[in-house]
Amino acid sequence: MARELLQRHIELEEEGLRREREETYRRHQEEERIRLQQRFLAGADCGWIQIEKSEAFYCRRNGRAFRTARSKDKRWNLYRIATLQDAGALLGTYQARREASKALEKIAYEPEPQW
């Protein structure tokens, strides 16, 4: 009987610790997301992030802002943008977001085209 009570107490404590770790992790993830959004909006270089509830991803490289969004044919379009509201100039269409990121590593450091 005492052994069963002790086992139950241990299980409840472990469950409480697991929930606390999950909550801490979620809170940390949310704080990091907000920090990255603020970094992007302030004009600093940063990796891909989603702004608010947008389905598109934004990043800034070499002081230039870019957006990638999934098209109707499930491919990823990469755009050079001036502002978040800007439709942007299409730079390319890629099968996966990873391919768009690889292309961006080269595009971001080339001279800016005169559109």
N, C-alpha and C positions, 0 to 999 in steps of 0.2 A: 504494500500500500504506500509506504513512504517513498519507495523507489519510483513508483508510478507518478506520485505527486512531484517529485524532484524532476523526473523526465519531462513532465508537462510544463513545469516552470521553466526549464531550460529551453524547450521548444518555443514558448511564448516570448522569452527574452530574445532568442535568435530571430524570431519573426519581427519583433520590434526594432532590432538593430538593422535588419535588412530593409525595412520600410524607411528608417532614418537615413540609411546610405542612399537609397533611391531618391529620396526627397532632396538630399544634399546634391546629388549628381544632377538632377533636373534643374535645381536652382542655379548651379554653376553653369550648366549649358545655356540657360536663358540669359544669365549675366554676360557670358561670352558672346552670345548672338547680338545682344544690345551693344556691347563694346565694339564689335566688328562693324555694325551698322553705323555707329557714330564715327568710327575711323573712316569708313568709305565716304560718308556725307561731309566730313571735314576736309576731304581731298587727299587723304593719305593712301598710299598703295596698300592693297589688301587682297586676299584671295577671294574666291567665289562665295557670295552670301546672298540670301534672299532678303529683300527689303519688305518689311511688314508681311502682308498676305500674298504677295506677288508670286506667280508661278515661275517667273524669270529669275535668273541668277545674275548678279552684278559683281564686277571686280574692277580694280584700278591697278594698272601697271605703268610704270614710267610716267606717272602723272596723268595718264589717259584712262577714261572710263569706258568699260565695255559691258555689253549685256548679251547673254545667251538665253534663248527661249526655244522651247520645243514647238515644232511646226505640226500641222495637221497630219503630215506623212511620217510623224514620229522621228524626224531628224532634228538636229540642233542647228539653229541659225545664230551666227555670231555677228554682233553689231558693234560699231564704234559709236558712242553716244556722247552728247555734250551735257545733258541733264537727264534726270530720271524720267521726265515726261517726253523727252526727245524720242522720235521713232528710230533715229539712227541710220547709219549707212551700213548696208549689209556687206560684211567682209568675206563670208563663206558659209557653206552648209556642210554639216558633218554628221556622220552616222551616230556617233556617241559624244557625250559631253567631254570625255577624256581627250578625244581627238581635237575638239575645239580648243581645249586648254593647251595642248601641245602646239597648235598653230598660233595661238595667242602669244606664247613665249617668244616666237620669232617676230610676229607682227608688231608687238608692243615696242620693240626696240629698233624698228626700221624708221626711216624718215617719214613724217606725216604726209600722206598724199594731199594734194590740193584739190578738194572736191568742188 
